[in-house]
Amino acid sequence: MYGLTNKVANHFRLLSDEKKEIIADRMERCLGCPYNSQNARLSQEYVELTGKHYDTARPELHCSLCGCILEIKTSSLSSDCGIVDWNEDNPDKQLEPKWTKYE
């Protein structure tokens, strides 16, 4: 299912406990990731990877590598972590994804 669909389904308590747990686990991993927009601003890992500090005017928490809004991305069970997108575009700078597709 798509992220926004799952977000709405969760709001109306229509998601299974298993899917809720997967989404919560993904978000927890993203919150601890040095590449989420909040952490990337001060992340030495981000600087080492890109050669610059992360700067954005976007107010919502998002992935600095793929640009996705984390609340939606983590709810999309058919999506991989944004690091997978980064790896596809940067074959010489591979990173370990925090999570992968569920469905």
SEFIZA-3560 file (N, C-alpha, C; in Angstrom, 3 decimals):
REM SEFIZA-3560
<numar><xx>0.832</xx><yy>-1.189</yy><zz>0.000</zz><atom>N</atom></numar>
<numar><xx>0.000</xx><yy>0.000</yy><zz>0.000</zz><atom>CA</atom></numar>
<numar><xx>0.872</xx><yy>1.248</yy><zz>0.000</zz><atom>C</atom></numar>
<numar><xx>0.332</xx><yy>2.304</yy><zz>-0.505</zz><atom>N</atom></numar>
<numar><xx>1.040</xx><yy>3.577</yy><zz>-0.554</zz><atom>CA</atom></numar>
<numar><xx>1.048</xx><yy>4.238</yy><zz>0.816</zz><atom>C</atom></numar>
<numar><xx>2.032</xx><yy>5.087</yy><zz>1.029</zz><atom>N</atom></numar>
<numar><xx>2.224</xx><yy>5.724</yy><zz>2.325</zz><atom>CA</atom></numar>
<numar><xx>1.039</xx><yy>6.544</yy><zz>2.801</zz><atom>C</atom></numar>
<numar><xx>0.489</xx><yy>7.379</yy><zz>1.939</zz><atom>N</atom></numar>
<numar><xx>-0.626</xx><yy>8.221</yy><zz>2.351</zz><atom>CA</atom></numar>
<numar><xx>-1.857</xx><yy>7.373</yy><zz>2.665</zz><atom>C</atom></numar>
<numar><xx>-2.077</xx><yy>6.332</yy><zz>1.886</zz><atom>N</atom></numar>
<numar><xx>-3.200</xx><yy>5.424</yy><zz>2.141</zz><atom>CA</atom></numar>
<numar><xx>-3.055</xx><yy>4.777</yy><zz>3.506</zz><atom>C</atom></numar>
<numar><xx>-1.864</xx><yy>4.303</yy><zz>3.825</zz><atom>N</atom></numar>
<numar><xx>-1.631</xx><yy>3.681</yy><zz>5.129</zz><atom>CA</atom></numar>
<numar><xx>-1.743</xx><yy>4.679</yy><zz>6.261</zz><atom>C</atom></numar>
<numar><xx>-1.299</xx><yy>5.893</yy><zz>6.027</zz><atom>N</atom></numar>
<numar><xx>-1.408</xx><yy>6.927</yy><zz>7.053</zz><atom>CA</atom></numar>
<numar><xx>-2.877</xx><yy>7.186</yy><zz>7.389</zz><atom>C</atom></numar>
<numar><xx>-3.712</xx><yy>7.295</yy><zz>6.377</zz><atom>N</atom></numar>
<numar><xx>-5.148</xx><yy>7.506</yy><zz>6.589</zz><atom>CA</atom></numar>
<numar><xx>-5.772</xx><yy>6.270</yy><zz>7.232</zz><atom>C</atom></numar>
<numar><xx>-5.410</xx><yy>5.091</yy><zz>6.732</zz><atom>N</atom></numar>
<numar><xx>-5.944</xx><yy>3.853</yy><zz>7.298</zz><atom>CA</atom></numar>
<numar><xx>-5.579</xx><yy>3.729</yy><zz>8.778</zz><atom>C</atom></numar>
<numar><xx>-4.375</xx><yy>4.116</yy><zz>9.121</zz><atom>N</atom></numar>
<numar><xx>-3.938</xx><yy>4.060</yy><zz>10.521</zz><atom>CA</atom></numar>
<numar><xx>-4.744</xx><yy>5.042</yy><zz>11.373</zz><atom>C</atom></numar>
<numar><xx>-5.018</xx><yy>6.216</yy><zz>10.826</zz><atom>N</atom></numar>
<numar><xx>-5.812</xx><yy>7.218</yy><zz>11.542</zz><atom>CA</atom></numar>
<numar><xx>-7.192</xx><yy>6.668</yy><zz>11.903</zz><atom>C</atom></numar>
<numar><xx>-7.764</xx><yy>5.880</yy><zz>10.998</zz><atom>N</atom></numar>
<numar><xx>-9.085</xx><yy>5.301</yy><zz>11.226</zz><atom>CA</atom></numar>
<numar><xx>-9.019</xx><yy>3.890</yy><zz>11.821</zz><atom>C</atom></numar>
<numar><xx>-7.835</xx><yy>3.525</yy><zz>12.293</zz><atom>N</atom></numar>
<numar><xx>-7.607</xx><yy>2.238</yy><zz>12.971</zz><atom>CA</atom></numar>
<numar><xx>-7.969</xx><yy>1.048</yy><zz>12.083</zz><atom>C</atom></numar>
<numar><xx>-7.560</xx><yy>1.122</yy><zz>10.827</zz><atom>N</atom></numar>
<numar><xx>-7.835</xx><yy>0.062</yy><zz>9.868</zz><atom>CA</atom></numar>
<numar><xx>-6.604</xx><yy>-0.755</yy><zz>9.507</zz><atom>C</atom></numar>
<numar><xx>-5.445</xx><yy>-0.411</yy><zz>10.056</zz><atom>N</atom></numar>
<numar><xx>-4.218</xx><yy>-1.165</yy><zz>9.784</zz><atom>CA</atom></numar>
<numar><xx>-4.054</xx><yy>-2.282</yy><zz>10.796</zz><atom>C</atom></numar>
<numar><xx>-3.471</xx><yy>-3.370</yy><zz>10.338</zz><atom>N</atom></numar>
<numar><xx>-3.185</xx><yy>-4.481</yy><zz>11.247</zz><atom>CA</atom></numar>
<numar><xx>-2.092</xx><yy>-4.066</yy><zz>12.231</zz><atom>C</atom></numar>
<numar><xx>-2.033</xx><yy>-4.745</yy><zz>13.358</zz><atom>N</atom></numar>
<numar><xx>-0.988</xx><yy>-4.462</yy><zz>14.348</zz><atom>CA</atom></numar>
<numar><xx>0.392</xx><yy>-4.680</yy><zz>13.746</zz><atom>C</atom></numar>
<numar><xx>0.523</xx><yy>-5.690</yy><zz>12.888</zz><atom>N</atom></numar>
<numar><xx>1.810</xx><yy>-5.976</yy><zz>12.253</zz><atom>CA</atom></numar>
<numar><xx>2.278</xx><yy>-4.782</yy><zz>11.407</zz><atom>C</atom></numar>
<numar><xx>1.395</xx><yy>-4.238</yy><zz>10.602</zz><atom>N</atom></numar>
<numar><xx>1.762</xx><yy>-3.099</yy><zz>9.758</zz><atom>CA</atom></numar>
<numar><xx>2.062</xx><yy>-1.869</yy><zz>10.597</zz><atom>C</atom></numar>
<numar><xx>1.307</xx><yy>-1.656</yy><zz>11.665</zz><atom>N</atom></numar>
<numar><xx>1.579</xx><yy>-0.528</yy><zz>12.563</zz><atom>CA</atom></numar>
<numar><xx>2.975</xx><yy>-0.647</yy><zz>13.161</zz><atom>C</atom></numar>
<numar><xx>3.350</xx><yy>-1.850</yy><zz>13.551</zz><atom>N</atom></numar>
<numar><xx>4.670</xx><yy>-2.077</yy><zz>14.138</zz><atom>CA</atom></numar>
<numar><xx>5.778</xx><yy>-1.825</yy><zz>13.120</zz><atom>C</atom></numar>
<numar><xx>5.571</xx><yy>-2.269</yy><zz>11.899</zz><atom>N</atom></numar>
<numar><xx>6.568</xx><yy>-2.067</yy><zz>10.848</zz><atom>CA</atom></numar>
<numar><xx>6.759</xx><yy>-0.577</yy><zz>10.588</zz><atom>C</atom></numar>
<numar><xx>5.667</xx><yy>0.154</yy><zz>10.487</zz><atom>N</atom></numar>
<numar><xx>5.732</xx><yy>1.596</yy><zz>10.239</zz><atom>CA</atom></numar>
<numar><xx>6.424</xx><yy>2.304</yy><zz>11.403</zz><atom>C</atom></numar>
<numar><xx>6.082</xx><yy>1.928</yy><zz>12.629</zz><atom>N</atom></numar>
<numar><xx>6.709</xx><yy>2.548</yy><zz>13.807</zz><atom>CA</atom></numar>
<numar><xx>8.202</xx><yy>2.239</yy><zz>13.853</zz><atom>C</atom></numar>
<numar><xx>8.581</xx><yy>1.004</yy><zz>13.526</zz><atom>N</atom></numar>
<numar><xx>9.990</xx><yy>0.629</yy><zz>13.517</zz><atom>CA</atom></numar>
<numar><xx>10.758</xx><yy>1.416</yy><zz>12.454</zz><atom>C</atom></numar>
<numar><xx>10.172</xx><yy>1.563</yy><zz>11.289</zz><atom>N</atom></numar>
<numar><xx>10.816</xx><yy>2.339</yy><zz>10.225</zz><atom>CA</atom></numar>
<numar><xx>11.035</xx><yy>3.785</yy><zz>10.663</zz><atom>C</atom></numar>
<numar><xx>10.007</xx><yy>4.387</yy><zz>11.255</zz><atom>N</atom></numar>
<numar><xx>10.128</xx><yy>5.772</yy><zz>11.690</zz><atom>CA</atom></numar>
<numar><xx>11.203</xx><yy>5.908</yy><zz>12.764</zz><atom>C</atom></numar>
<numar><xx>11.260</xx><yy>4.966</yy><zz>13.679</zz><atom>N</atom></numar>
<numar><xx>12.290</xx><yy>4.996</yy><zz>14.716</zz><atom>CA</atom></numar>
<numar><xx>13.686</xx><yy>4.946</yy><zz>14.098</zz><atom>C</atom></numar>
<numar><xx>13.862</xx><yy>4.094</yy><zz>13.089</zz><atom>N</atom></numar>
<numar><xx>15.152</xx><yy>4.011</yy><zz>12.400</zz><atom>CA</atom></numar>
<numar><xx>15.484</xx><yy>5.323</yy><zz>11.696</zz><atom>C</atom></numar>
<numar><xx>14.474</xx><yy>5.924</yy><zz>11.066</zz><atom>N</atom></numar>
<numar><xx>14.692</xx><yy>7.197</yy><zz>10.375</zz><atom>CA</atom></numar>
<numar><xx>15.019</xx><yy>8.311</yy><zz>11.364</zz><atom>C</atom></numar>
<numar><xx>14.383</xx><yy>8.317</yy><zz>12.511</zz><atom>N</atom></numar>
<numar><xx>14.657</xx><yy>9.364</yy><zz>13.499</zz><atom>CA</atom></numar>
<numar><xx>16.092</xx><yy>9.297</yy><zz>14.001</zz><atom>C</atom></numar>
<numar><xx>16.676</xx><yy>8.103</yy><zz>14.010</zz><atom>N</atom></numar>
<numar><xx>18.065</xx><yy>7.947</yy><zz>14.429</zz><atom>CA</atom></numar>
<numar><xx>19.070</xx><yy>8.037</yy><zz>13.294</zz><atom>C</atom></numar>
<numar><xx>18.587</xx><yy>8.207</yy><zz>12.083</zz><atom>N</atom></numar>
<numar><xx>19.456</xx><yy>8.224</yy><zz>10.905</zz><atom>CA</atom></numar>
<numar><xx>20.158</xx><yy>9.579</yy><zz>10.762</zz><atom>C</atom></numar>
<numar><xx>21.453</xx><yy>9.571</yy><zz>10.455</zz><atom>N</atom></numar>
<numar><xx>22.163</xx><yy>10.839</yy><zz>10.280</zz><atom>CA</atom></numar>
<numar><xx>21.742</xx><yy>11.597</yy><zz>9.025</zz><atom>C</atom></numar>
<numar><xx>20.925</xx><yy>10.975</yy><zz>8.175</zz><atom>N</atom></numar>
<numar><xx>20.532</xx><yy>11.601</yy><zz>6.917</zz><atom>CA</atom></numar>
<numar><xx>19.113</xx><yy>12.147</yy><zz>6.919</zz><atom>C</atom></numar>
<numar><xx>18.383</xx><yy>12.044</yy><zz>8.041</zz><atom>N</atom></numar>
<numar><xx>17.082</xx><yy>12.723</yy><zz>8.052</zz><atom>CA</atom></numar>
<numar><xx>17.356</xx><yy>14.221</yy><zz>8.133</zz><atom>C</atom></numar>
<numar><xx>16.422</xx><yy>15.029</yy><zz>7.682</zz><atom>N</atom></numar>
<numar><xx>16.679</xx><yy>16.463</yy><zz>7.516</zz><atom>CA</atom></numar>
<numar><xx>17.081</xx><yy>17.154</yy><zz>8.814</zz><atom>C</atom></numar>
<numar><xx>16.546</xx><yy>16.717</yy><zz>9.918</zz><atom>N</atom></numar>
<numar><xx>16.898</xx><yy>17.329</yy><zz>11.199</zz><atom>CA</atom></numar>
<numar><xx>18.329</xx><yy>16.972</yy><zz>11.594</zz><atom>C</atom></numar>
<numar><xx>18.671</xx><yy>15.695</yy><zz>11.499</zz><atom>N</atom></numar>
<numar><xx>20.003</xx><yy>15.246</yy><zz>11.886</zz><atom>CA</atom></numar>
<numar><xx>21.071</xx><yy>15.657</yy><zz>10.879</zz><atom>C</atom></numar>
<numar><xx>20.715</xx><yy>15.684</yy><zz>9.603</zz><atom>N</atom></numar>
<numar><xx>21.700</xx><yy>15.957</yy><zz>8.549</zz><atom>CA</atom></numar>
<numar><xx>22.299</xx><yy>17.355</yy><zz>8.664</zz><atom>C</atom></numar>
<numar><xx>21.581</xx><yy>18.274</yy><zz>9.241</zz><atom>N</atom></numar>
<numar><xx>22.084</xx><yy>19.650</yy><zz>9.390</zz><atom>CA</atom></numar>
<numar><xx>23.390</xx><yy>19.691</yy><zz>10.175</zz><atom>C</atom></numar>
<numar><xx>23.542</xx><yy>18.780</yy><zz>11.141</zz><atom>N</atom></numar>
<numar><xx>24.741</xx><yy>18.755</yy><zz>11.987</zz><atom>CA</atom></numar>
<numar><xx>25.545</xx><yy>17.465</yy><zz>11.837</zz><atom>C</atom></numar>
<numar><xx>25.150</xx><yy>16.618</yy><zz>10.907</zz><atom>N</atom></numar>
<numar><xx>25.734</xx><yy>15.288</yy><zz>10.765</zz><atom>CA</atom></numar>
<numar><xx>27.082</xx><yy>15.300</yy><zz>10.056</zz><atom>C</atom></numar>
<numar><xx>28.081</xx><yy>14.793</yy><zz>10.736</zz><atom>N</atom></numar>
<numar><xx>29.400</xx><yy>14.651</yy><zz>10.118</zz><atom>CA</atom></numar>
<numar><xx>29.333</xx><yy>13.600</yy><zz>9.006</zz><atom>C</atom></numar>
<numar><xx>28.488</xx><yy>12.574</yy><zz>9.166</zz><atom>N</atom></numar>
<numar><xx>28.326</xx><yy>11.552</yy><zz>8.130</zz><atom>CA</atom></numar>
<numar><xx>27.824</xx><yy>12.179</yy><zz>6.831</zz><atom>C</atom></numar>
<numar><xx>26.885</xx><yy>13.132</yy><zz>6.958</zz><atom>N</atom></numar>
<numar><xx>26.371</xx><yy>13.801</yy><zz>5.767</zz><atom>CA</atom></numar>
<numar><xx>27.476</xx><yy>14.603</yy><zz>5.082</zz><atom>C</atom></numar>
<numar><xx>28.259</xx><yy>15.317</yy><zz>5.874</zz><atom>N</atom></numar>
<numar><xx>29.364</xx><yy>16.115</yy><zz>5.316</zz><atom>CA</atom></numar>
<numar><xx>30.374</xx><yy>15.211</yy><zz>4.626</zz><atom>C</atom></numar>
<numar><xx>30.731</xx><yy>14.112</yy><zz>5.257</zz><atom>N</atom></numar>
<numar><xx>31.697</xx><yy>13.185</yy><zz>4.655</zz><atom>CA</atom></numar>
<numar><xx>31.161</xx><yy>12.586</yy><zz>3.365</zz><atom>C</atom></numar>
<numar><xx>29.862</xx><yy>12.334</yy><zz>3.314</zz><atom>N</atom></numar>
<numar><xx>29.247</xx><yy>11.732</yy><zz>2.137</zz><atom>CA</atom></numar>
<numar><xx>29.124</xx><yy>12.717</yy><zz>0.976</zz><atom>C</atom></numar>
<numar><xx>28.723</xx><yy>13.943</yy><zz>1.279</zz><atom>N</atom></numar>
<numar><xx>28.409</xx><yy>14.905</yy><zz>0.220</zz><atom>CA</atom></numar>
<numar><xx>29.428</xx><yy>16.024</yy><zz>0.059</zz><atom>C</atom></numar>
<numar><xx>30.269</xx><yy>16.215</yy><zz>1.069</zz><atom>N</atom></numar>
<numar><xx>31.252</xx><yy>17.283</yy><zz>1.009</zz><atom>CA</atom></numar>
<numar><xx>30.721</xx><yy>18.643</yy><zz>1.426</zz><atom>C</atom></numar>
<numar><xx>29.505</xx><yy>18.686</yy><zz>1.989</zz><atom>N</atom></numar>
<numar><xx>28.916</xx><yy>19.951</yy><zz>2.432</zz><atom>CA</atom></numar>
<numar><xx>27.925</xx><yy>19.695</yy><zz>3.565</zz><atom>C</atom></numar>
<numar><xx>27.542</xx><yy>20.753</yy><zz>4.260</zz><atom>N</atom></numar>
<numar><xx>26.517</xx><yy>20.662</yy><zz>5.296</zz><atom>CA</atom></numar>
<numar><xx>25.141</xx><yy>20.690</yy><zz>4.640</zz><atom>C</atom></numar>
<numar><xx>24.187</xx><yy>20.005</yy><zz>5.246</zz><atom>N</atom></numar>
<numar><xx>22.828</xx><yy>19.998</yy><zz>4.704</zz><atom>CA</atom></numar>
<numar><xx>22.111</xx><yy>21.268</yy><zz>5.114</zz><atom>C</atom></numar>
<numar><xx>21.449</xx><yy>21.893</yy><zz>4.153</zz><atom>N</atom></numar>
<numar><xx>20.700</xx><yy>23.114</yy><zz>4.411</zz><atom>CA</atom></numar>
<numar><xx>19.408</xx><yy>23.054</yy><zz>3.600</zz><atom>C</atom></numar>
<numar><xx>18.299</xx><yy>23.336</yy><zz>4.253</zz><atom>N</atom></numar>
<numar><xx>17.016</xx><yy>23.315</yy><zz>3.570</zz><atom>CA</atom></numar>
<numar><xx>16.057</xx><yy>24.281</yy><zz>4.247</zz><atom>C</atom></numar>
<numar><xx>15.117</xx><yy>24.784</yy><zz>3.488</zz><atom>N</atom></numar>
<numar><xx>14.053</xx><yy>25.628</yy><zz>4.033</zz><atom>CA</atom></numar>
<numar><xx>12.798</xx><yy>24.808</yy><zz>4.307</zz><atom>C</atom></numar>
<numar><xx>12.822</xx><yy>23.550</yy><zz>3.915</zz><atom>N</atom></numar>
<numar><xx>11.651</xx><yy>22.691</yy><zz>4.120</zz><atom>CA</atom></numar>
<numar><xx>11.418</xx><yy>22.466</yy><zz>5.617</zz><atom>C</atom></numar>
<numar><xx>10.216</xx><yy>22.700</yy><zz>6.112</zz><atom>N</atom></numar>
<numar><xx>9.966</xx><yy>22.554</yy><zz>7.548</zz><atom>CA</atom></numar>
<numar><xx>9.674</xx><yy>21.113</yy><zz>7.993</zz><atom>C</atom></numar>
<numar><xx>9.177</xx><yy>20.284</yy><zz>7.076</zz><atom>N</atom></numar>
<numar><xx>8.782</xx><yy>18.931</yy><zz>7.473</zz><atom>CA</atom></numar>
<numar><xx>9.999</xx><yy>18.009</yy><zz>7.538</zz><atom>C</atom></numar>
<numar><xx>9.923</xx><yy>17.023</yy><zz>8.412</zz><atom>N</atom></numar>
<numar><xx>10.995</xx><yy>16.039</yy><zz>8.542</zz><atom>CA</atom></numar>
<numar><xx>11.020</xx><yy>15.180</yy><zz>7.280</zz><atom>C</atom></numar>
<numar><xx>12.170</xx><yy>15.158</yy><zz>6.615</zz><atom>N</atom></numar>
<numar><xx>12.285</xx><yy>14.424</yy><zz>5.358</zz><atom>CA</atom></numar>
<numar><xx>13.680</xx><yy>13.804</yy><zz>5.242</zz><atom>C</atom></numar>
<numar><xx>13.833</xx><yy>12.941</yy><zz>4.273</zz><atom>N</atom></numar>
<numar><xx>15.119</xx><yy>12.298</yy><zz>4.013</zz><atom>CA</atom></numar>
<numar><xx>15.968</xx><yy>13.244</yy><zz>3.160</zz><atom>C</atom></numar>
<numar><xx>17.162</xx><yy>13.521</yy><zz>3.627</zz><atom>N</atom></numar>
<numar><xx>18.038</xx><yy>14.417</yy><zz>2.867</zz><atom>CA</atom></numar>
<numar><xx>18.610</xx><yy>13.737</yy><zz>1.629</zz><atom>C</atom></numar>
<numar><xx>18.504</xx><yy>12.419</yy><zz>1.548</zz><atom>N</atom></numar>
<numar><xx>19.061</xx><yy>11.693</yy><zz>0.407</zz><atom>CA</atom></numar>
<numar><xx>18.054</xx><yy>11.503</yy><zz>-0.719</zz><atom>C</atom></numar>
<numar><xx>16.795</xx><yy>11.216</yy><zz>-0.384</zz><atom>N</atom></numar>
<numar><xx>15.797</xx><yy>11.008</yy><zz>-1.443</zz><atom>CA</atom></numar>
<numar><xx>14.758</xx><yy>12.119</yy><zz>-1.502</zz><atom>C</atom></numar>
<numar><xx>14.635</xx><yy>12.910</yy><zz>-0.420</zz><atom>N</atom></numar>
<numar><xx>13.704</xx><yy>14.034</yy><zz>-0.397</zz><atom>CA</atom></numar>
<numar><xx>12.306</xx><yy>13.703</yy><zz>0.083</zz><atom>C</atom></numar>
<numar><xx>12.025</xx><yy>12.449</yy><zz>0.364</zz><atom>N</atom></numar>
<numar><xx>10.676</xx><yy>12.045</yy><zz>0.778</zz><atom>CA</atom></numar>
<numar><xx>10.354</xx><yy>12.499</yy><zz>2.198</zz><atom>C</atom></numar>
<numar><xx>9.089</xx><yy>12.839</yy><zz>2.430</zz><atom>N</atom></numar>
<numar><xx>8.593</xx><yy>13.154</yy><zz>3.768</zz><atom>CA</atom></numar>
<numar><xx>8.581</xx><yy>11.856</yy><zz>4.561</zz><atom>C</atom></numar>
<numar><xx>9.241</xx><yy>11.833</yy><zz>5.708</zz><atom>N</atom></numar>
<numar><xx>9.421</xx><yy>10.582</yy><zz>6.445</zz><atom>CA</atom></numar>
<numar><xx>8.116</xx><yy>9.954</yy><zz>6.914</zz><atom>C</atom></numar>
<numar><xx>7.161</xx><yy>10.759</yy><zz>7.316</zz><atom>N</atom></numar>
<numar><xx>5.887</xx><yy>10.206</yy><zz>7.783</zz><atom>CA</atom></numar>
<numar><xx>5.183</xx><yy>9.423</yy><zz>6.669</zz><atom>C</atom></numar>
<numar><xx>5.327</xx><yy>9.882</yy><zz>5.435</zz><atom>N</atom></numar>
<numar><xx>4.707</xx><yy>9.200</yy><zz>4.291</zz><atom>CA</atom></numar>
<numar><xx>5.589</xx><yy>8.040</yy><zz>3.827</zz><atom>C</atom></numar>
<numar><xx>6.888</xx><yy>8.280</yy><zz>3.711</zz><atom>N</atom></numar>
<numar><xx>7.821</xx><yy>7.256</yy><zz>3.222</zz><atom>CA</atom></numar>
<numar><xx>7.801</xx><yy>6.018</yy><zz>4.113</zz><atom>C</atom></numar>
<numar><xx>7.828</xx><yy>6.213</yy><zz>5.427</zz><atom>N</atom></numar>
<numar><xx>7.857</xx><yy>5.066</yy><zz>6.335</zz><atom>CA</atom></numar>
<numar><xx>6.533</xx><yy>4.307</yy><zz>6.328</zz><atom>C</atom></numar>
<numar><xx>5.457</xx><yy>4.967</yy><zz>5.946</zz><atom>N</atom></numar>
<numar><xx>4.147</xx><yy>4.315</yy><zz>5.871</zz><atom>CA</atom></numar>
<numar><xx>3.935</xx><yy>3.573</yy><zz>4.564</zz><atom>C</atom></numar>
<numar><xx>4.779</xx><yy>3.820</yy><zz>3.586</zz><atom>N</atom></numar>
<numar><xx>4.664</xx><yy>3.148</yy><zz>2.299</zz><atom>CA</atom></numar>
<numar><xx>5.391</xx><yy>1.809</yy><zz>2.374</zz><atom>C</atom></numar>
<numar><xx>4.639</xx><yy>0.766</yy><zz>2.628</zz><atom>N</atom></numar>
<numar><xx>5.230</xx><yy>-0.549</yy><zz>2.834</zz><atom>CA</atom></numar>
<numar><xx>5.834</xx><yy>-1.135</yy><zz>1.567</zz><atom>C</atom></numar>
<numar><xx>5.500</xx><yy>-0.564</yy><zz>0.428</zz><atom>N</atom></numar>
<numar><xx>6.069</xx><yy>-1.030</yy><zz>-0.841</zz><atom>CA</atom></numar>
<numar><xx>7.309</xx><yy>-0.229</yy><zz>-1.233</zz><atom>C</atom></numar>
<numar><xx>7.781</xx><yy>0.623</yy><zz>-0.325</zz><atom>N</atom></numar>
<numar><xx>8.958</xx><yy>1.450</yy><zz>-0.601</zz><atom>CA</atom></numar>
<numar><xx>10.164</xx><yy>0.993</yy><zz>0.193</zz><atom>C</atom></numar>
<numar><xx>11.332</xx><yy>1.253</yy><zz>-0.383</zz><atom>N</atom></numar>
<numar><xx>12.595</xx><yy>1.034</yy><zz>0.308</zz><atom>CA</atom></numar>
<numar><xx>13.009</xx><yy>2.324</yy><zz>1.002</zz><atom>C</atom></numar>
<numar><xx>13.934</xx><yy>2.206</yy><zz>1.915</zz><atom>N</atom></numar>
<numar><xx>14.582</xx><yy>3.351</yy><zz>2.547</zz><atom>CA</atom></numar>
<numar><xx>15.176</xx><yy>4.242</yy><zz>1.448</zz><atom>C</atom></numar>
<numar><xx>15.203</xx><yy>5.541</yy><zz>1.684</zz><atom>N</atom></numar>
<numar><xx>15.757</xx><yy>6.496</yy><zz>0.718</zz><atom>CA</atom></numar>
<numar><xx>17.208</xx><yy>6.255</yy><zz>0.366</zz><atom>C</atom></numar>
<numar><xx>17.911</xx><yy>5.531</yy><zz>1.219</zz><atom>N</atom></numar>
<numar><xx>19.309</xx><yy>5.202</yy><zz>0.920</zz><atom>CA</atom></numar>
<numar><xx>19.405</xx><yy>4.348</yy><zz>-0.344</zz><atom>C</atom></numar>
<numar><xx>18.378</xx><yy>3.553</yy><zz>-0.630</zz><atom>N</atom></numar>
<numar><xx>18.372</xx><yy>2.744</yy><zz>-1.851</zz><atom>CA</atom></numar>
<numar><xx>18.409</xx><yy>3.662</yy><zz>-3.069</zz><atom>C</atom></numar>
<numar><xx>17.634</xx><yy>4.751</yy><zz>-3.032</zz><atom>N</atom></numar>
<numar><xx>17.655</xx><yy>5.735</yy><zz>-4.126</zz><atom>CA</atom></numar>
<numar><xx>19.043</xx><yy>6.361</yy><zz>-4.250</zz><atom>C</atom></numar>
<numar><xx>19.622</xx><yy>6.727</yy><zz>-3.121</zz><atom>N</atom></numar>
<numar><xx>20.969</xx><yy>7.302</yy><zz>-3.107</zz><atom>CA</atom></numar>
<numar><xx>21.956</xx><yy>6.327</yy><zz>-3.750</zz><atom>C</atom></numar>
<numar><xx>21.895</xx><yy>5.057</yy><zz>-3.353</zz><atom>N</atom></numar>
<numar><xx>22.825</xx><yy>4.049</yy><zz>-3.871</zz><atom>CA</atom></numar>
<numar><xx>22.714</xx><yy>3.892</yy><zz>-5.383</zz><atom>C</atom></numar>
<numar><xx>21.494</xx><yy>3.973</yy><zz>-5.911</zz><atom>N</atom></numar>
<numar><xx>21.306</xx><yy>3.856</yy><zz>-7.356</zz><atom>CA</atom></numar>
<numar><xx>21.971</xx><yy>5.014</yy><zz>-8.100</zz><atom>C</atom></numar>
<numar><xx>21.925</xx><yy>6.196</yy><zz>-7.507</zz><atom>N</atom></numar>
<numar><xx>22.490</xx><yy>7.385</yy><zz>-8.145</zz><atom>CA</atom></numar>
<numar><xx>23.980</xx><yy>7.581</yy><zz>-7.850</zz><atom>C</atom></numar>
<numar><xx>24.504</xx><yy>6.873</yy><zz>-6.854</zz><atom>N</atom></numar>
<numar><xx>25.887</xx><yy>7.056</yy><zz>-6.413</zz><atom>CA</atom></numar>
<numar><xx>26.578</xx><yy>5.709</yy><zz>-6.209</zz><atom>C</atom></numar>
<numar><xx>26.871</xx><yy>5.001</yy><zz>-7.289</zz><atom>N</atom></numar>
<numar><xx>27.437</xx><yy>3.655</yy><zz>-7.157</zz><atom>CA</atom></numar>
<numar><xx>28.795</xx><yy>3.613</yy><zz>-6.456</zz><atom>C</atom></numar>
<numar><xx>29.488</xx><yy>4.740</yy><zz>-6.408</zz><atom>N</atom></numar>
<numar><xx>30.797</xx><yy>4.776</yy><zz>-5.759</zz><atom>CA</atom></numar>
<numar><xx>30.729</xx><yy>5.140</yy><zz>-4.274</zz><atom>C</atom></numar>
<numar><xx>29.529</xx><yy>5.442</yy><zz>-3.770</zz><atom>N</atom></numar>
<numar><xx>29.344</xx><yy>5.821</yy><zz>-2.360</zz><atom>CA</atom></numar>
<numar><xx>28.162</xx><yy>5.055</yy><zz>-1.762</zz><atom>C</atom></numar>
<numar><xx>28.267</xx><yy>3.750</yy><zz>-1.698</zz><atom>N</atom></numar>
<numar><xx>27.180</xx><yy>2.905</yy><zz>-1.238</zz><atom>CA</atom></numar>
<numar><xx>27.004</xx><yy>2.966</yy><zz>0.279</zz><atom>C</atom></numar>
<numar><xx>25.743</xx><yy>2.993</yy><zz>0.700</zz><atom>N</atom></numar>
<numar><xx>25.366</xx><yy>3.007</yy><zz>2.110</zz><atom>CA</atom></numar>
<numar><xx>24.446</xx><yy>1.825</yy><zz>2.394</zz><atom>C</atom></numar>
<numar><xx>24.360</xx><yy>1.446</yy><zz>3.640</zz><atom>N</atom></numar>
<numar><xx>23.464</xx><yy>0.348</yy><zz>4.048</zz><atom>CA</atom></numar>
<numar><xx>22.073</xx><yy>0.917</yy><zz>4.316</zz><atom>C</atom></numar>
<numar><xx>21.039</xx><yy>0.443</yy><zz>3.598</zz><atom>N</atom></numar>
<numar><xx>19.675</xx><yy>0.924</yy><zz>3.853</zz><atom>CA</atom></numar>
<numar><xx>19.236</xx><yy>0.589</yy><zz>5.281</zz><atom>C</atom></numar>
<numar><xx>18.393</xx><yy>1.446</yy><zz>5.828</zz><atom>N</atom></numar>
<numar><xx>17.880</xx><yy>1.247</yy><zz>7.189</zz><atom>CA</atom></numar>
<numar><xx>16.745</xx><yy>0.233</yy><zz>7.213</zz><atom>C</atom></numar>
<numar><xx>16.025</xx><yy>0.100</yy><zz>6.085</zz><atom>N</atom></numar>
<numar><xx>14.921</xx><yy>-0.855</yy><zz>5.964</zz><atom>CA</atom></numar>
<numar><xx>14.602</xx><yy>-1.057</yy><zz>4.476</zz><atom>C</atom></numar>
<numar><xx>13.858</xx><yy>-2.128</yy><zz>4.181</zz><atom>N</atom></numar>
<numar><xx>13.502</xx><yy>-2.438</yy><zz>2.795</zz><atom>CA</atom></numar>
<numar><xx>11.999</xx><yy>-2.677</yy><zz>2.671</zz><atom>C</atom></numar>
<numar><xx>11.566</xx><yy>-2.893</yy><zz>1.436</zz><atom>N</atom></numar>
<numar><xx>10.146</xx><yy>-3.119</yy><zz>1.145</zz><atom>CA</atom></numar>
<numar><xx>9.570</xx><yy>-4.224</yy><zz>2.015</zz><atom>C</atom></numar>
<numar><xx>8.318</xx><yy>-4.067</yy><zz>2.375</zz><atom>N</atom></numar>
<numar><xx>7.583</xx><yy>-5.077</yy><zz>3.133</zz><atom>CA</atom></numar>
<numar><xx>6.759</xx><yy>-5.941</yy><zz>2.194</zz><atom>C</atom></numar>
<numar><xx>6.117</xx><yy>-5.299</yy><zz>1.242</zz><atom>N</atom></numar>
<numar><xx>5.208</xx><yy>-6.033</yy><zz>0.337</zz><atom>CA</atom></numar>
<numar><xx>5.916</xx><yy>-6.430</yy><zz>-0.928</zz><atom>C</atom></numar>
//
